[in-house]
Structure formats: C-alpha cells, structure tokens
Amino acid sequence: MIYEASIEGVLARTGDIICTADGVDAGVLGRLWQALGFIVPGEIDHTVLYLGPGGRCVEAGGRGVIIFEMPAGRWAAAEALAERWILDTFVGVADPLAERELGAEEERRIRTGVARYCEEQARADKPYNVNFFDPETDAAFYCSQLIYKAYLANGIDLAQRPGAALADSDATIVLPQHLWQNSVRRRAQGRPGDDPQRAARPSDAPKDTLQLPTPLTDLRRRAPLARQCITDALADLVGPAELSYEFYRECNGCWKVRVAVSGPVSDRLEFTLLDTPGGGMLALPGSMPEHWRREIGIRASDGTRWTLDTTGNLVLFTRP
C-alpha cells in the first residue's frame, strides 16, 4: 500500500527520500553533528526512506539498517536520538519517480518494491557499511547506498542524472547529494534554494539562485572527458604541450588529476573534477593563474565558464 504523510509541511509518499543535513542549531551536540556534515560533499548529508503509515521510516546509520518512527508531521531528531544515533535537520523530500512518465500501476509496483527491499534489510539486521567505495554490496549499507540499491533492484538507477554518460572506472561512491539532485525535490519552508511551493529539477532551479558545481565522485567512462577538459584549459594557457595524467581519489570520494606538462613549458599541475549544474564536467586547477581568473575563466564541458572571486569562492565567469 502507498501511504502519504506531511513532514514539516512537505508531502512524503512511500518510497520518497527524506533528505537531511547533519546537526541541529541548538546545543553543543547539535553543532558537533553540523561540523561532521562538512565532511560530506553537497548540501545533503543523510537520506532516509519514507515507508508509512504515519511517521514510519527506514534508514542505514550507525546502528545499521533500522525502522523508526517520527512524531506526526515533525522531524524530531533530538527526540529520536537514542534510537537513531543521528542528529539531523530536515531539508526536504526527493521524489525519484516524478516526471518519469510511469503508469500508476508501475509506479505503485516500484514504490512498494523499494519499501519492501529496505524493510527486508532492517529485518535482517544488516550492519552499517563503512566502505563507501563499495555501494554494490548487499551485506552492509550506508544511508544513500541502501536507497540506491532498493531502487536499482526495481529498475531505477539513482546514482547518475537521467541521460548522463556512464563512466570509466568501476569504483564509485553514491552520495546523499546524488539522490537529491537526481530526483524531483520538495524543499521545506525556510530552507534556502529550491522554491518550496513546487517540485524542481536541477534545470528548473530559480533563476536568482546559483547552483554551484559539486565534487565528481563517479568517473566511470568519464576519464576521456576529464582529459579533454584539461587539454582545452591548458591550450588556452600554454599552447600545445605533451601531457600525462594521474587520476586519484580523495577520502571523501572526489576525483582529482595530477598533470605533468612537458614541451616548451614544463610544469606539474593538479585539477579537481567537478560536476556542473548543467550536467557537464569542470576541471578546476588547484592554483588558478590570474590570466584564467580575470580574463577567460575555466571552460566546462557544457560550455559554461567558471572562475574564483577575490575571496576564493567558485563563481560563474563573466567577461569584463
């Protein structure tokens, strides 16, 4: 059966993803959780699957996969701390199935199947998966992996944007931010960003709200595009040169590239790979030459150009 509930004024249906940010505004413990949230790339730090009825939910956290219940209409993290071991703030609800043009029976089948998959993992007392780079295992789960696997078992891949290219290496990490970005979103009132009165896909974001690139964590079949982005950027700076690339990943899952330049100009550079809001890739140099920052910016694969402002923040480039 498909249940519905209102959480902080936002509609949630069975199979929807409740998205939260670590920490709460009150108390030392709440602030500590907020600090922990800075480790996770993106706005969303944790994901929970809504089951219903009422405030019944399932999540993968420090206690493993558990089913718990929130008070009617509220996200009361402090009241559930002893049960969940998590302090988090409600951001909104992500609907992975909206705008997929599914028939009513097909959508019902998927929502029911996703809920059943997650409940089965809770009944089996599956532990927390500390290996974020192994989202394909069924032996243990972290928060976004549990929901990713549940939808994957029902024919929906939430690890990438609809229509995005698959990538080069099999290694990947499924971040909570991916599930939020790759779904239709309903944001709580008072949260900055999406319009809380309507569902919004990334391309439908309010025009006065700039969405920034986020760390690229899935490189499967995308390494050639990364090389091309770097080649194009360096051609603007040093002209034709021989380049060698070393891809590596930081502990937070973000991909970086060390580049050795040889030819008339020899140097060693480092680039951070980012996903742009438009679905492209940006290779951001670790040290940005003034010529790039002030005059041309860094071109992403979707045609947008980015630069750093005087305080070091990433912004869209506008020609002087």
VOLUM-431033 format. One line per 3 residues: number of its first residue (from 1); their letters; for each residue x, y, z of N, C-alpha, C, O. Coordinates in steps of 0.1 Angstrom, whole numbers, always signed. Layout:
BEGIN
NUM) A) X,Y,Z,X,Y,Z,X,Y,Z,X,Y,Z ~ ...
//
This chain:
BEGIN
1) MIY) +8,-12,+0,+0,+0,+0,+9,+12,+0,+20,+13,+6 ~ +4,+23,-7,+12,+35,-7,+6,+45,+3,-6,+49,+2 ~ +14,+50,+12,+10,+59,+23,+15,+73,+19,+24,+75,+12
4) EAS) +8,+83,+25,+12,+97,+24,+12,+103,+38,+4,+100,+47 ~ +22,+113,+40,+23,+120,+52,+28,+134,+49,+35,+136,+39 ~ +26,+143,+58,+32,+156,+58,+43,+157,+68,+41,+154,+80
7) IEG) +55,+160,+64,+67,+162,+73,+72,+176,+72,+76,+180,+61 ~ +70,+184,+82,+74,+198,+82,+67,+205,+71,+73,+214,+65 ~ +55,+201,+68,+47,+208,+57,+50,+203,+43,+45,+208,+34
10) VLA) +58,+192,+42,+62,+187,+29,+56,+173,+27,+57,+165,+36 ~ +50,+171,+16,+44,+158,+13,+54,+147,+11,+64,+149,+4 ~ +52,+136,+17,+61,+124,+15,+52,+112,+12,+42,+110,+19
13) RTG) +56,+104,+2,+48,+92,-1,+58,+80,+1,+70,+81,+0 ~ +52,+68,+2,+60,+56,+4,+70,+55,-8,+66,+57,-20 ~ +83,+54,-5,+93,+53,-15,+100,+66,-17,+110,+67,-24
16) DII) +95,+77,-12,+102,+90,-13,+114,+91,-4,+114,+83,+6 ~ +123,+100,-7,+135,+101,+1,+135,+113,+9,+135,+124,+4 ~ +136,+111,+22,+137,+123,+31,+152,+126,+32,+161,+118,+35
19) CTA) +155,+139,+29,+169,+144,+28,+171,+153,+40,+164,+163,+42 ~ +183,+152,+47,+186,+160,+58,+200,+164,+58,+208,+159,+50 ~ +203,+174,+66,+216,+179,+68,+221,+176,+82,+212,+177,+92
22) DGV) +233,+172,+84,+237,+168,+98,+237,+180,+107,+240,+191,+103 ~ +233,+177,+120,+233,+187,+130,+220,+194,+132,+211,+194,+123 ~ +218,+201,+143,+207,+210,+146,+213,+223,+151,+225,+223,+156
25) DAG) +205,+233,+152,+210,+246,+156,+213,+248,+171,+220,+256,+175 ~ +206,+239,+179,+206,+241,+193,+216,+231,+199,+217,+219,+195 ~ +224,+236,+209,+232,+227,+217,+245,+223,+211,+248,+224,+199
28) VLG) +255,+220,+220,+268,+216,+216,+268,+204,+207,+275,+203,+197 ~ +260,+194,+211,+259,+181,+203,+254,+184,+189,+259,+178,+179 ~ +244,+192,+188,+239,+196,+175,+249,+203,+166,+250,+200,+154
31) RLW) +257,+212,+172,+268,+218,+165,+278,+209,+160,+284,+210,+150 ~ +281,+199,+169,+291,+189,+165,+287,+181,+153,+295,+178,+144 ~ +274,+177,+153,+269,+170,+141,+270,+179,+129,+272,+174,+118
34) QAL) +267,+192,+130,+268,+201,+119,+283,+200,+113,+285,+200,+101 ~ +292,+201,+122,+307,+200,+118,+310,+187,+110,+317,+187,+101 ~ +304,+176,+115,+306,+163,+108,+300,+164,+94,+305,+158,+85
37) GFI) +289,+171,+92,+283,+172,+79,+292,+179,+69,+290,+176,+57 ~ +301,+187,+73,+310,+194,+64,+319,+184,+56,+324,+187,+45 ~ +320,+172,+62,+329,+162,+55,+322,+156,+43,+329,+152,+33
40) VPG) +309,+156,+43,+301,+150,+31,+299,+161,+21,+293,+171,+24 ~ +303,+158,+8,+301,+168,-2,+287,+171,-5,+278,+162,-5 ~ +283,+184,-7,+270,+188,-10,+262,+192,+2,+266,+190,+13
43) EID) +250,+197,-1,+241,+202,+9,+235,+190,+18,+233,+192,+30 ~ +232,+179,+11,+225,+168,+18,+236,+158,+24,+245,+154,+17 ~ +234,+156,+37,+244,+147,+44,+238,+133,+47,+246,+123,+49
46) HTV) +225,+132,+47,+219,+119,+51,+206,+117,+44,+198,+127,+41 ~ +202,+105,+41,+190,+102,+34,+182,+90,+42,+188,+81,+47 ~ +169,+92,+42,+160,+82,+49,+149,+79,+39,+144,+88,+31
49) LYL) +144,+67,+39,+133,+63,+30,+120,+63,+38,+119,+58,+49 ~ +110,+70,+33,+97,+71,+39,+89,+58,+36,+88,+54,+24 ~ +84,+51,+46,+76,+39,+45,+61,+42,+47,+53,+38,+38
52) GPG) +58,+48,+58,+44,+50,+62,+39,+37,+68,+46,+26,+67 ~ +28,+37,+75,+19,+49,+76,+25,+58,+87,+34,+54,+94 ~ +19,+70,+88,+24,+79,+98,+38,+84,+96,+41,+87,+85
55) GRC) +46,+84,+106,+60,+88,+105,+70,+77,+104,+82,+78,+108 ~ +65,+65,+99,+74,+53,+99,+84,+54,+87,+80,+57,+76 ~ +97,+52,+90,+108,+54,+81,+118,+43,+83,+118,+35,+93
58) VEA) +127,+42,+73,+138,+32,+74,+151,+39,+70,+150,+47,+60 ~ +162,+36,+76,+175,+43,+73,+186,+33,+76,+185,+24,+84 ~ +198,+36,+70,+211,+30,+73,+219,+40,+80,+223,+50,+74
61) GGR) +223,+38,+93,+231,+47,+101,+240,+39,+110,+243,+28,+107 ~ +245,+46,+120,+254,+40,+129,+249,+27,+136,+258,+19,+139 ~ +236,+25,+137,+231,+13,+143,+228,+3,+132,+222,-8,+135
64) GVI) +232,+5,+120,+229,-4,+109,+215,+0,+103,+212,+12,+103 ~ +209,-9,+96,+196,-6,+90,+185,-8,+100,+183,-19,+105 ~ +177,+3,+102,+167,+2,+113,+154,+9,+107,+154,+17,+99
67) IFE) +143,+5,+113,+130,+11,+111,+127,+19,+123,+128,+14,+134 ~ +123,+31,+121,+119,+40,+133,+107,+48,+129,+103,+48,+118 ~ +102,+56,+139,+90,+64,+136,+92,+78,+142,+96,+79,+153
70) MPA) +89,+88,+134,+89,+102,+138,+75,+106,+143,+65,+101,+138 ~ +74,+116,+152,+61,+121,+156,+54,+127,+144,+60,+131,+134 ~ +41,+127,+144,+32,+131,+133,+36,+145,+128,+35,+154,+136
73) GRW) +40,+147,+116,+42,+160,+110,+55,+166,+113,+57,+177,+108 ~ +63,+160,+121,+76,+167,+125,+88,+158,+123,+87,+146,+122 ~ +99,+165,+121,+112,+158,+120,+119,+161,+134,+126,+171,+135
76) AAA) +117,+152,+144,+121,+155,+157,+134,+147,+160,+133,+136,+167 ~ +145,+151,+155,+157,+143,+156,+162,+141,+170,+167,+131,+174 ~ +161,+152,+178,+165,+151,+192,+157,+141,+200,+163,+134,+208
79) EAL) +144,+140,+197,+136,+130,+204,+140,+116,+201,+138,+107,+208 ~ +145,+114,+188,+148,+100,+183,+162,+97,+184,+167,+87,+179 ~ +170,+106,+191,+185,+104,+191,+189,+91,+197,+198,+84,+192
82) AER) +183,+86,+208,+186,+74,+214,+184,+62,+205,+191,+52,+206 ~ +174,+63,+197,+171,+52,+188,+179,+52,+175,+183,+42,+170 ~ +182,+64,+170,+188,+66,+157,+203,+68,+158,+210,+64,+149
85) WIL) +208,+74,+168,+222,+79,+170,+225,+89,+159,+237,+91,+156 ~ +216,+97,+155,+218,+107,+145,+211,+120,+149,+199,+119,+153 ~ +217,+131,+148,+211,+144,+149,+211,+151,+136,+222,+154,+131
88) DTF) +199,+154,+130,+199,+160,+117,+187,+169,+115,+178,+169,+123 ~ +188,+178,+105,+178,+188,+103,+171,+185,+89,+178,+182,+79 ~ +158,+185,+89,+151,+182,+77,+153,+193,+67,+151,+205,+69
91) VGV) +157,+188,+54,+158,+198,+43,+146,+197,+33,+141,+207,+29 ~ +142,+184,+30,+131,+183,+21,+129,+168,+17,+136,+159,+23 ~ +121,+166,+7,+118,+153,+2,+121,+152,-13,+118,+161,-20
94) ADP) +128,+141,-17,+131,+139,-31,+123,+128,-36,+121,+117,-30 ~ +117,+130,-47,+108,+120,-54,+115,+115,-66,+115,+122,-76 ~ +120,+103,-66,+128,+98,-77,+119,+94,-89,+124,+93,-100
97) LAE) +106,+93,-87,+98,+88,-98,+90,+99,-105,+84,+96,-116 ~ +89,+110,-100,+82,+121,-106,+88,+124,-120,+100,+124,-121 ~ +80,+127,-130,+84,+131,-143,+91,+120,-151,+97,+122,-161
100) REL) +89,+108,-146,+95,+96,-154,+84,+90,-163,+87,+80,-170 ~ +72,+96,-163,+61,+91,-172,+58,+77,-170,+56,+69,-179 ~ +57,+73,-157,+53,+59,-153,+38,+58,-152,+32,+68,-148
103) GAE) +33,+47,-156,+19,+44,-153,+16,+43,-138,+25,+40,-131 ~ +4,+44,-134,+0,+44,-120,+4,+30,-114,+9,+30,-103 ~ +1,+19,-121,+5,+6,-116,+20,+4,-115,+25,-2,-105
106) EER) +27,+8,-125,+41,+7,-125,+48,+15,-114,+56,+10,-107 ~ +43,+27,-111,+48,+35,-100,+45,+28,-87,+53,+28,-78 ~ +33,+23,-86,+29,+16,-73,+38,+4,-71,+42,+1,-60
109) RIR) +41,-3,-82,+50,-15,-80,+63,-11,-76,+69,-18,-67 ~ +69,-1,-81,+83,+3,-78,+83,+8,-63,+92,+5,-56 ~ +74,+17,-60,+73,+22,-46,+72,+11,-36,+79,+11,-25
112) TGV) +63,+2,-38,+61,-9,-29,+74,-18,-29,+78,-23,-18 ~ +80,-21,-40,+92,-29,-41,+104,-23,-33,+111,-29,-27 ~ +105,-9,-35,+116,-2,-28,+114,-3,-13,+124,-6,-6
115) ARY) +102,-1,-8,+99,-1,+6,+102,-15,+11,+108,-17,+22 ~ +97,-26,+4,+99,-39,+8,+114,-43,+9,+118,-49,+19 ~ +122,-38,-1,+136,-41,-1,+143,-36,+12,+150,-43,+19
118) CEE) +140,-23,+15,+146,-17,+27,+141,-23,+40,+149,-25,+49 ~ +128,-27,+41,+123,-34,+53,+130,-47,+55,+133,-51,+66 ~ +133,-54,+44,+139,-67,+45,+153,-66,+50,+158,-74,+58
121) QAR) +161,-55,+46,+174,-53,+52,+174,-50,+67,+183,-54,+74 ~ +163,-42,+71,+162,-39,+85,+159,-52,+93,+164,-54,+104 ~ +150,-60,+88,+146,-73,+95,+158,-82,+96,+159,-90,+105
124) ADK) +167,-81,+86,+179,-90,+86,+190,-84,+94,+201,-90,+95 ~ +188,-72,+101,+198,-66,+109,+211,-63,+102,+222,-65,+107 ~ +210,-58,+90,+222,-55,+82,+230,-44,+89,+224,-34,+93
127) PYN) +243,-45,+89,+251,-35,+96,+254,-23,+87,+250,-23,+75 ~ +260,-13,+93,+264,-1,+86,+276,-4,+77,+286,-11,+81 ~ +277,+1,+65,+288,-2,+55,+298,+10,+57,+295,+21,+52
130) VNF) +309,+7,+62,+319,+18,+64,+328,+19,+51,+336,+29,+50 ~ +326,+10,+42,+334,+11,+29,+325,+18,+19,+318,+12,+11 ~ +326,+32,+19,+318,+40,+10,+320,+37,-5,+312,+40,-13
133) FDP) +332,+31,-8,+335,+28,-22,+330,+15,-27,+333,+10,-38 ~ +322,+8,-19,+316,-5,-23,+301,-4,-21,+295,-10,-13 ~ +294,+4,-30,+279,+5,-29,+272,-7,-35,+260,-7,-33
136) ETD) +279,-16,-41,+272,-27,-47,+269,-39,-38,+262,-48,-41 ~ +276,-39,-26,+274,-50,-17,+260,-50,-11,+254,-39,-10 ~ +255,-62,-8,+242,-63,-1,+244,-68,+14,+235,-70,+21
139) AAF) +257,-68,+18,+260,-73,+31,+259,-62,+42,+257,-65,+54 ~ +261,-50,+38,+260,-39,+47,+257,-26,+39,+258,-26,+27 ~ +252,-16,+46,+247,-4,+38,+250,+9,+46,+250,+9,+58
142) YCS) +254,+19,+38,+253,+33,+43,+240,+39,+38,+233,+33,+29 ~ +237,+51,+42,+224,+57,+40,+219,+58,+26,+209,+52,+22 ~ +227,+64,+17,+223,+66,+3,+225,+53,-5,+217,+51,-14
145) QLI) +234,+45,+0,+235,+32,-7,+223,+23,-6,+219,+17,-15 ~ +217,+23,+6,+205,+15,+9,+194,+19,-1,+188,+10,-7 ~ +192,+32,-3,+181,+36,-12,+185,+34,-26,+176,+30,-34
148) YKA) +198,+37,-29,+202,+34,-43,+200,+19,-47,+195,+16,-58 ~ +204,+10,-38,+202,-4,-41,+187,-8,-42,+184,-16,-50 ~ +179,-2,-33,+165,-5,-34,+159,-1,-47,+151,-9,-53
151) YLA) +162,+11,-52,+157,+15,-65,+163,+7,-76,+156,+4,-86 ~ +176,+4,-75,+183,-4,-86,+176,-17,-87,+174,-22,-99 ~ +172,-23,-76,+166,-36,-77,+152,-36,-83,+146,-46,-87
154) NGI) +147,-23,-85,+134,-21,-91,+135,-13,-104,+125,-7,-109 ~ +147,-14,-110,+149,-9,-123,+152,+6,-125,+152,+11,-136 ~ +155,+13,-114,+158,+28,-114,+172,+30,-109,+175,+26,-97
157) DLA) +181,+36,-117,+194,+40,-112,+195,+54,-108,+194,+63,-116 ~ +196,+56,-94,+196,+70,-89,+211,+75,-87,+212,+86,-82 ~ +221,+68,-91,+235,+72,-89,+239,+82,-99,+249,+89,-97
160) QRP) +231,+84,-110,+235,+94,-120,+223,+101,-125,+212,+96,-124 ~ +225,+113,-131,+214,+121,-137,+208,+113,-148,+216,+106,-156 ~ +195,+114,-150,+189,+108,-162,+196,+113,-175,+197,+125,-177
163) GAA) +201,+104,-183,+207,+108,-196,+222,+110,-195,+229,+112,-205 ~ +228,+110,-182,+242,+112,-181,+250,+100,-186,+245,+88,-185 ~ +263,+102,-191,+271,+91,-195,+276,+83,-184,+278,+88,-173
166) LAD) +277,+70,-186,+284,+62,-176,+299,+65,-177,+303,+72,-185 ~ +306,+59,-167,+320,+64,-166,+330,+53,-167,+327,+41,-170 ~ +343,+56,-165,+355,+48,-168,+358,+37,-159,+360,+25,-163
169) SDA) +359,+41,-146,+364,+31,-136,+351,+25,-129,+341,+32,-128 ~ +352,+13,-124,+341,+7,-117,+339,+12,-103,+328,+11,-97 ~ +350,+19,-98,+349,+24,-85,+340,+36,-84,+340,+45,-93
172) TIV) +331,+37,-74,+322,+48,-73,+318,+49,-58,+320,+40,-50 ~ +311,+61,-55,+305,+63,-42,+292,+70,-45,+292,+80,-52 ~ +281,+65,-39,+268,+71,-41,+266,+80,-29,+264,+76,-18
175) LPQ) +266,+93,-32,+264,+103,-21,+250,+107,-19,+242,+106,-29 ~ +246,+111,-7,+232,+116,-5,+229,+127,-15,+217,+128,-19 ~ +238,+136,-18,+236,+147,-27,+232,+142,-41,+224,+148,-47
178) HLW) +237,+130,-45,+233,+125,-58,+218,+122,-58,+211,+125,-68 ~ +213,+116,-48,+199,+112,-47,+190,+125,-47,+179,+125,-54 ~ +194,+135,-41,+187,+148,-40,+187,+154,-54,+177,+159,-59
181) QNS) +199,+155,-60,+200,+162,-73,+193,+154,-84,+188,+160,-94 ~ +193,+141,-84,+188,+133,-95,+173,+130,-93,+168,+121,-100 ~ +166,+137,-84,+152,+135,-82,+145,+148,-83,+151,+159,-83
184) VRR) +131,+148,-84,+123,+160,-82,+123,+163,-67,+120,+154,-59 ~ +125,+176,-64,+127,+179,-50,+115,+188,-44,+110,+197,-51 ~ +112,+186,-32,+102,+194,-25,+109,+198,-12,+112,+190,-3
187) RAQ) +112,+211,-11,+120,+217,+0,+111,+223,+11,+101,+228,+8 ~ +116,+221,+23,+108,+227,+35,+108,+242,+34,+118,+248,+29 ~ +98,+248,+39,+97,+262,+40,+109,+268,+49,+112,+262,+59
190) GRP) +115,+279,+44,+125,+285,+52,+139,+280,+49,+149,+285,+53 ~ +140,+269,+40,+153,+264,+36,+157,+272,+23,+149,+273,+14 ~ +170,+277,+22,+174,+284,+10,+175,+274,-2,+177,+262,+0
193) GDD) +173,+279,-14,+175,+271,-26,+162,+269,-34,+157,+279,-39 ~ +157,+257,-35,+146,+255,-44,+133,+262,-39,+132,+264,-27 ~ +124,+265,-48,+111,+270,-44,+104,+260,-36,+101,+249,-42
196) PQR) +100,+262,-24,+93,+252,-16,+79,+249,-21,+73,+239,-16 ~ +73,+257,-30,+60,+255,-34,+58,+246,-46,+47,+243,-50 ~ +70,+242,-52,+69,+233,-63,+80,+223,-64,+91,+226,-58
199) AAR) +78,+212,-71,+89,+203,-74,+99,+210,-83,+94,+217,-93 ~ +112,+207,-82,+121,+213,-91,+132,+204,-95,+138,+197,-86 ~ +135,+203,-108,+146,+195,-112,+158,+205,-113,+156,+217,-112
202) PSD) +171,+200,-114,+182,+209,-114,+181,+220,-125,+184,+231,-122 ~ +176,+217,-136,+175,+227,-147,+164,+237,-145,+163,+247,-151 ~ +155,+234,-135,+144,+243,-132,+146,+252,-120,+137,+258,-115
205) APK) +158,+252,-115,+161,+260,-103,+158,+275,-105,+158,+280,-116 ~ +154,+282,-94,+151,+296,-95,+162,+303,-102,+174,+301,-99 ~ +159,+313,-111,+169,+319,-119,+178,+328,-110,+190,+330,-114
208) DTL) +173,+332,-98,+182,+341,-90,+190,+333,-80,+197,+338,-71 ~ +189,+319,-81,+197,+311,-72,+208,+303,-80,+204,+295,-88 ~ +220,+306,-77,+231,+300,-85,+234,+286,-79,+238,+285,-67
211) QLP) +233,+276,-87,+238,+263,-83,+252,+261,-87,+256,+264,-98 ~ +260,+257,-78,+275,+255,-80,+278,+241,-83,+271,+232,-80 ~ +290,+239,-90,+295,+226,-93,+297,+218,-80,+300,+224,-70
214) TPL) +296,+205,-81,+298,+197,-69,+309,+186,-72,+311,+183,-84 ~ +315,+181,-62,+326,+172,-64,+322,+160,-73,+312,+154,-70 ~ +330,+156,-83,+327,+145,-91,+332,+132,-84,+344,+131,-81
217) TDL) +323,+123,-81,+327,+111,-74,+325,+98,-82,+329,+87,-78 ~ +320,+99,-94,+318,+87,-103,+325,+90,-116,+321,+98,-124 ~ +337,+83,-118,+345,+86,-130,+343,+75,-141,+350,+76,-151
220) RRR) +334,+66,-139,+332,+55,-149,+330,+61,-163,+320,+68,-165 ~ +338,+58,-172,+337,+62,-186,+338,+77,-189,+335,+82,-199 ~ +343,+84,-179,+344,+98,-180,+358,+104,-180,+360,+116,-181
223) APL) +368,+95,-178,+382,+99,-178,+385,+106,-191,+393,+116,-191 ~ +381,+101,-203,+385,+108,-216,+379,+122,-216,+386,+131,-221 ~ +367,+124,-210,+362,+138,-210,+370,+147,-200,+373,+158,-203
226) ARQ) +375,+141,-189,+383,+149,-180,+396,+153,-187,+401,+164,-185 ~ +402,+143,-194,+415,+147,-201,+413,+158,-211,+421,+167,-213 ~ +401,+157,-218,+398,+167,-228,+396,+181,-222,+401,+191,-227
229) CIT) +389,+181,-211,+387,+194,-203,+400,+200,-199,+403,+212,-201 ~ +410,+192,-195,+423,+197,-190,+431,+201,-202,+437,+212,-202 ~ +431,+193,-213,+438,+197,-225,+433,+210,-230,+441,+219,-234
232) DAL) +420,+212,-231,+415,+225,-236,+419,+237,-227,+422,+248,-232 ~ +418,+235,-214,+422,+246,-205,+436,+250,-206,+440,+261,-207 ~ +445,+239,-207,+459,+242,-208,+463,+248,-222,+473,+256,-223
235) ADL) +455,+245,-232,+458,+251,-245,+456,+266,-245,+463,+273,-252 ~ +446,+270,-237,+444,+285,-235,+455,+291,-228,+458,+303,-230 ~ +463,+284,-220,+473,+290,-212,+487,+288,-217,+494,+298,-218
238) VGP) +491,+276,-222,+504,+273,-226,+506,+269,-240,+517,+267,-245 ~ +494,+268,-248,+495,+263,-261,+497,+248,-262,+496,+241,-252 ~ +500,+242,-274,+502,+228,-275,+513,+223,-265,+524,+229,-264
241) AEL) +511,+212,-259,+521,+206,-250,+518,+191,-248,+507,+187,-251 ~ +528,+184,-244,+526,+170,-241,+522,+168,-226,+528,+173,-217 ~ +511,+161,-224,+505,+160,-211,+505,+145,-206,+502,+136,-215
244) SYE) +507,+143,-194,+505,+129,-188,+496,+131,-176,+497,+141,-169 ~ +487,+121,-174,+477,+123,-163,+478,+112,-153,+480,+100,-156 ~ +475,+115,-140,+474,+106,-130,+462,+108,-122,+461,+118,-115
247) FYR) +452,+99,-123,+439,+101,-116,+440,+95,-102,+446,+84,-100 ~ +435,+102,-92,+434,+96,-79,+422,+102,-72,+416,+112,-76 ~ +418,+95,-61,+406,+99,-54,+409,+102,-39,+416,+94,-33
250) ECN) +403,+113,-34,+405,+117,-20,+396,+108,-12,+387,+101,-17 ~ +398,+109,+2,+390,+101,+11,+375,+104,+10,+367,+96,+14 ~ +371,+116,+6,+357,+120,+5,+351,+115,-8,+339,+118,-10
253) GCW) +359,+108,-16,+353,+103,-29,+355,+112,-41,+353,+107,-52 ~ +360,+124,-39,+362,+133,-50,+374,+130,-59,+385,+127,-53 ~ +372,+130,-72,+383,+127,-81,+392,+139,-84,+387,+150,-86
256) KVR) +405,+137,-84,+415,+147,-88,+424,+141,-98,+425,+129,-100 ~ +432,+150,-105,+441,+146,-116,+454,+154,-114,+454,+166,-113 ~ +465,+147,-113,+478,+153,-114,+483,+153,-128,+482,+142,-135
259) VAV) +487,+164,-133,+491,+166,-148,+505,+170,-149,+509,+181,-143 ~ +513,+163,-156,+527,+167,-159,+527,+173,-173,+523,+167,-183 ~ +532,+185,-174,+533,+193,-187,+547,+193,-192,+556,+196,-184
262) SGP) +549,+188,-204,+563,+189,-210,+562,+195,-224,+552,+194,-231 ~ +573,+201,-228,+573,+208,-241,+581,+222,-238,+590,+222,-230 ~ +577,+232,-246,+583,+245,-244,+582,+250,-230,+590,+257,-224
265) VSD) +570,+246,-223,+568,+249,-209,+567,+236,-201,+559,+227,-205 ~ +574,+235,-190,+573,+223,-182,+567,+227,-169,+572,+236,-163 ~ +558,+218,-164,+552,+222,-151,+544,+209,-146,+542,+200,-153
268) RLE) +540,+210,-133,+532,+199,-128,+520,+207,-121,+521,+216,-113 ~ +508,+203,-125,+496,+209,-120,+486,+198,-115,+487,+187,-117 ~ +477,+203,-107,+467,+194,-101,+453,+200,-104,+451,+212,-102
271) FTL) +443,+192,-108,+430,+196,-111,+420,+188,-102,+422,+176,-100 ~ +409,+195,-98,+398,+189,-91,+387,+187,-101,+383,+197,-107 ~ +381,+176,-102,+370,+173,-111,+356,+176,-104,+354,+171,-93
274) LDT) +348,+184,-111,+335,+188,-106,+324,+185,-116,+326,+186,-128 ~ +312,+182,-111,+300,+181,-119,+293,+195,-119,+291,+200,-109 ~ +291,+200,-131,+284,+213,-132,+269,+211,-130,+264,+200,-133
277) PGG) +261,+221,-127,+247,+220,-125,+240,+216,-138,+229,+210,-138 ~ +246,+220,-150,+240,+216,-163,+244,+202,-168,+240,+199,-179 ~ +251,+194,-160,+254,+181,-163,+268,+179,-170,+271,+168,-175
280) GML) +276,+190,-170,+289,+189,-176,+300,+186,-166,+297,+184,-154 ~ +312,+187,-170,+324,+185,-162,+333,+197,-162,+335,+203,-172 ~ +338,+200,-150,+347,+211,-148,+360,+206,-142,+359,+200,-132
283) ALP) +371,+209,-148,+384,+206,-142,+390,+219,-137,+395,+227,-144 ~ +390,+220,-123,+394,+232,-117,+408,+231,-112,+411,+222,-104 ~ +417,+240,-117,+431,+239,-112,+433,+242,-98,+426,+251,-92
286) GSM) +442,+236,-91,+445,+238,-77,+450,+252,-75,+447,+258,-64 ~ +458,+257,-84,+462,+271,-83,+458,+278,-97,+463,+274,-107 ~ +450,+288,-96,+445,+294,-108,+453,+306,-112,+453,+316,-105
289) PEH) +459,+306,-124,+466,+317,-129,+457,+329,-131,+445,+328,-134 ~ +462,+341,-129,+454,+353,-130,+448,+355,-144,+437,+360,-145 ~ +455,+350,-154,+450,+351,-168,+437,+343,-169,+427,+348,-175
292) WRR) +436,+332,-162,+424,+324,-162,+413,+331,-154,+402,+333,-158 ~ +417,+335,-142,+408,+340,-132,+401,+353,-137,+389,+355,-136 ~ +409,+362,-143,+404,+375,-146,+399,+376,-161,+389,+384,-163
295) EIG) +405,+369,-170,+403,+372,-184,+395,+361,-192,+387,+365,-200 ~ +396,+348,-188,+389,+338,-196,+381,+328,-188,+372,+322,-193 ~ +384,+326,-175,+378,+316,-168,+381,+302,-172,+389,+301,-181
298) IRA) +376,+292,-166,+378,+278,-169,+365,+273,-176,+355,+273,-170 ~ +367,+268,-188,+355,+263,-196,+352,+249,-192,+361,+240,-191 ~ +339,+246,-188,+334,+233,-185,+329,+226,-198,+328,+233,-208
301) SDG) +327,+213,-198,+323,+206,-210,+309,+210,-215,+306,+207,-226 ~ +301,+217,-206,+288,+221,-211,+288,+235,-216,+277,+241,-219 ~ +300,+241,-217,+301,+255,-223,+301,+266,-213,+304,+277,-216
304) TRW) +297,+263,-200,+298,+274,-190,+313,+276,-186,+321,+267,-188 ~ +315,+288,-181,+329,+291,-177,+328,+296,-162,+319,+302,-158 ~ +338,+292,-155,+339,+294,-140,+352,+300,-136,+362,+298,-143
307) TLD) +352,+307,-125,+364,+313,-120,+363,+314,-105,+353,+310,-99 ~ +373,+320,-99,+373,+322,-84,+372,+337,-82,+379,+345,-89 ~ +364,+341,-72,+363,+356,-69,+375,+359,-60,+384,+351,-57
310) TTG) +375,+372,-55,+387,+376,-48,+388,+370,-34,+399,+370,-28 ~ +377,+363,-29,+378,+356,-17,+380,+341,-18,+380,+333,-9 ~ +382,+337,-31,+385,+323,-34,+372,+314,-36,+373,+302,-36
313) NLV) +360,+320,-37,+348,+313,-39,+346,+310,-54,+349,+319,-63 ~ +341,+298,-58,+338,+295,-72,+326,+302,-76,+315,+301,-70 ~ +327,+309,-88,+316,+317,-93,+316,+316,-108,+326,+312,-114
316) LFT) +304,+318,-115,+303,+319,-129,+312,+330,-134,+312,+341,-129 ~ +319,+328,-145,+328,+338,-151,+319,+347,-160,+312,+342,-168 ~ +321,+360,-158,+315,+370,-168,+327,+378,-173,+335,+383,-166
319) RP) +327,+380,-186,+338,+388,-192,+338,+402,-188,+327,+408,-187 ~ +349,+408,-185,+350,+422,-181,+346,+431,-192,+346,+443,-190
//
